[in-house]
Every structure is written in structure tokens, then in C-alpha cells.
Amino acid sequence: MKSLFLVCLLLLVSACSAAEVAFEKMSEDELLAYNSSVGYLNFVHCSEDVRLGSFIRKRSCLTMRELLEGGISRLNTPSSSLSISFAR
């Protein structure tokens, strides 16, 4: 009985963690298909940045809502800029 509960709990936790989409790993065609299926504020914009002291490019992706709100800066730290609130 205990093992059945643990298996169900494990399945529930793995299903919840799989819901997040990894935009950084998507190809350009996959991003175009995704963007055509969502509203404007949920469009995903990806860019490749070179980090300081490294020649390796790192791809970072943000939604248009995150870009407009300024909640996350390019260094993935909270921004002190004014936020724009949108109706959801």
C-alpha cells in the first residue's frame, strides 16, 4: 500500500514538472509554430548572448509579457524598472 502511494506521488510530481516548456531547446520552426498558437503577450523571443569572460553563446528566451514588464533583466535578476500591468 505504501509503495502504491509513493508511485502515485512520483507520477504526480513528474507530471507537474514536465509542464514547463524549455524554449531554449526549441528550434526556430518550433518557436514559430508555438508563437502562432498563442496570444501576442505570450510570444517567445530568444536571443543568443555571449557571457562576460566566455566565448560560448548562451540562448535565453523570454515572453513578450516579461520583456514589456521588465521583470527580468538580461542578467536574469529582478529589474528596478516600472512594471506595466496587463489584464489576463
Backbone as numpy.savetxt, mean C-alpha at the origin, in Angstrom:
# Nx Ny Nz CAx CAy CAz Cx Cy Cz
-9.66 -31.38 20.10 -10.48 -30.19 20.10 -9.61 -28.94 20.10
-8.55 -29.00 20.91 -7.65 -27.86 21.00 -6.93 -27.62 19.66
-6.53 -28.68 19.00 -5.82 -28.54 17.73 -6.75 -28.01 16.64
-8.02 -28.39 16.67 -8.99 -27.87 15.70 -9.16 -26.36 15.88
-9.21 -25.92 17.12 -9.31 -24.49 17.40 -8.07 -23.75 16.90
-6.90 -24.30 17.11 -5.66 -23.66 16.66 -5.58 -23.60 15.14
-6.04 -24.65 14.46 -6.04 -24.65 13.00 -7.00 -23.58 12.47
-8.18 -23.48 13.06 -9.14 -22.46 12.64 -8.60 -21.05 12.90
-7.96 -20.87 14.03 -7.37 -19.57 14.35 -6.25 -19.22 13.38
-5.44 -20.18 13.03 -4.36 -19.97 12.07 -4.91 -19.59 10.70
-5.96 -20.27 10.26 -6.58 -19.95 8.97 -7.18 -18.56 8.97
-7.78 -18.16 10.07 -8.37 -16.83 10.18 -7.29 -15.75 10.12
-6.21 -15.95 10.84 -5.12 -14.97 10.86 -4.46 -14.87 9.49
-4.24 -15.98 8.82 -3.60 -15.95 7.51 -4.52 -15.31 6.48
-5.82 -15.48 6.59 -6.76 -14.85 5.66 -6.78 -13.34 5.86
-6.67 -12.89 7.09 -6.67 -11.46 7.36 -5.40 -10.79 6.85
-4.28 -11.43 6.99 -3.02 -10.83 6.57 -2.85 -10.87 5.06
-3.56 -11.75 4.37 -3.44 -11.85 2.92 -4.27 -10.80 2.20
-5.10 -10.04 2.92 -5.98 -9.05 2.30 -5.21 -7.82 1.81
-4.04 -7.54 2.35 -3.27 -6.37 1.96 -2.60 -6.63 0.61
-2.74 -5.67 -0.29 -2.20 -5.83 -1.64 -0.78 -5.27 -1.67
0.16 -6.02 -2.24 1.54 -5.58 -2.36 1.72 -4.88 -3.71
1.45 -3.57 -3.74 1.53 -2.82 -4.98 2.96 -2.76 -5.52
3.94 -2.79 -4.63 5.34 -2.71 -5.06 5.74 -3.89 -5.94
5.07 -5.02 -5.79 5.41 -6.22 -6.55 4.60 -6.37 -7.82
3.64 -5.46 -8.05 2.80 -5.55 -9.25 3.54 -5.01 -10.47
3.23 -5.59 -11.62 3.78 -5.07 -12.88 2.97 -3.84 -13.30
3.45 -3.15 -14.33 2.74 -1.97 -14.82 1.35 -2.34 -15.33
1.23 -3.47 -16.01 -0.06 -3.91 -16.53 -1.03 -4.23 -15.39
-0.52 -4.86 -14.34 -1.37 -5.17 -13.20 -1.85 -3.89 -12.50
-0.95 -2.89 -12.40 -1.35 -1.62 -11.80 -2.39 -0.91 -12.65
-2.24 -0.95 -13.97 -3.24 -0.34 -14.85 -4.59 -1.01 -14.69
-4.60 -2.32 -14.60 -5.85 -3.06 -14.41 -6.47 -2.72 -13.05
-5.64 -2.64 -12.02 -6.15 -2.28 -10.69 -6.72 -0.88 -10.68
-5.97 0.07 -11.26 -6.42 1.47 -11.27 -7.71 1.65 -12.06
-7.94 0.81 -13.07 -9.18 0.93 -13.84 -10.38 0.38 -13.07
-10.13 -0.35 -11.99 -11.23 -0.95 -11.24 -11.56 -0.19 -9.95
-10.83 0.87 -9.64 -11.07 1.62 -8.40 -11.33 3.10 -8.72
-11.80 3.83 -7.73 -12.03 5.26 -7.88 -10.72 6.04 -7.89
-10.82 7.32 -8.26 -9.62 8.15 -8.43 -8.76 8.22 -7.17
-9.37 8.39 -6.02 -8.59 8.53 -4.79 -7.88 7.25 -4.38
-8.28 6.13 -4.97 -7.63 4.85 -4.67 -6.65 4.43 -5.76
-6.44 5.30 -6.78 -5.42 5.02 -7.79 -4.08 4.86 -7.09
-3.25 3.98 -7.59 -1.93 3.75 -7.01 -0.88 4.34 -7.93
0.03 5.12 -7.34 1.15 5.70 -8.09 2.43 5.15 -7.50
3.26 4.55 -8.36 4.53 3.98 -7.90 5.70 4.76 -8.48
6.76 4.86 -7.70 7.98 5.49 -8.19 9.17 4.70 -7.66
10.26 4.79 -8.39 11.48 4.12 -7.96 12.47 5.18 -7.49
12.91 5.03 -6.26 13.80 6.00 -5.65 15.13 5.34 -5.31
16.18 6.12 -5.40 17.50 5.66 -4.96 17.70 6.20 -3.55
17.92 5.32 -2.62 18.13 5.72 -1.23 19.52 6.31 -1.05
19.65 7.16 -0.08 20.92 7.81 0.22 21.97 6.75 0.57
23.11 6.81 -0.06 24.19 5.88 0.22 24.04 4.53 -0.44
23.14 4.43 -1.42 22.91 3.16 -2.09 22.63 3.40 -3.56
23.01 2.47 -4.39 22.70 2.56 -5.81 21.50 1.70 -6.18
20.95 1.01 -5.20 19.82 0.12 -5.43 18.53 0.93 -5.42
17.75 0.76 -6.48 16.47 1.46 -6.56 15.42 0.70 -5.75
14.63 1.46 -4.99 13.55 0.87 -4.23 12.23 1.44 -4.74
11.30 0.57 -5.03 10.00 1.00 -5.55 9.07 1.27 -4.38
8.45 2.44 -4.39 7.46 2.76 -3.36 6.17 3.16 -4.04
5.06 2.74 -3.47 3.74 2.99 -4.05 2.82 3.63 -3.01
2.07 4.62 -3.44 1.10 5.30 -2.60 -0.19 5.49 -3.37
-1.30 5.54 -2.65 -2.55 5.86 -3.31 -2.64 7.38 -3.49
-3.52 7.80 -4.39 -3.70 9.24 -4.60 -4.20 9.90 -3.32
-5.01 9.20 -2.54 -5.48 9.75 -1.27 -4.30 10.04 -0.34
-3.36 9.10 -0.24 -2.19 9.31 0.62 -1.33 10.46 0.10
-1.19 10.55 -1.21 -0.40 11.64 -1.78 -1.04 12.99 -1.52
-2.36 13.09 -1.70 -3.06 14.35 -1.51 -3.13 14.76 -0.05
-3.32 13.79 0.82 -3.39 14.09 2.25 -2.04 14.43 2.83
-0.98 13.94 2.22 0.36 14.22 2.73 0.63 13.51 4.04
-0.10 12.46 4.33 0.06 11.74 5.58 1.36 10.97 5.65
1.92 10.64 4.51 3.18 9.91 4.48 4.13 10.66 3.55
5.27 11.03 4.05 6.24 11.73 3.21 7.02 10.71 2.40
7.91 11.14 1.56 8.69 10.25 0.72 9.60 9.35 1.55
9.88 9.72 2.79 10.73 8.90 3.65 9.91 7.99 4.56
8.59 7.88 4.27 7.67 7.05 5.06 7.61 7.46 6.52
7.68 8.76 6.78 7.51 9.28 8.11 6.30 10.20 8.12
5.63 10.35 9.24 4.46 11.24 9.28 4.84 12.66 8.87
3.98 13.26 8.10 4.22 14.60 7.60 3.56 15.63 8.50
4.12 16.81 8.58 3.53 17.87 9.38 2.68 18.80 8.51
2.48 18.45 7.24 1.68 19.29 6.36 0.20 19.18 6.71
-0.57 20.14 6.23 -2.01 20.12 6.46 -2.63 18.95 5.73
-3.61 18.35 6.35 -4.30 17.22 5.72 -5.58 17.69 5.06
-5.91 17.07 3.97 -7.15 17.33 3.27 -8.09 16.19 3.60
-9.28 16.52 4.07 -10.21 15.43 4.41 -11.18 15.22 3.25
-11.43 13.97 2.94 -12.33 13.59 1.86 -13.46 12.76 2.43
-14.61 12.89 1.84 -15.73 12.04 2.25 -15.50 10.64 1.70
-15.71 9.63 2.49 -15.48 8.25 2.05 -16.74 7.62 1.62
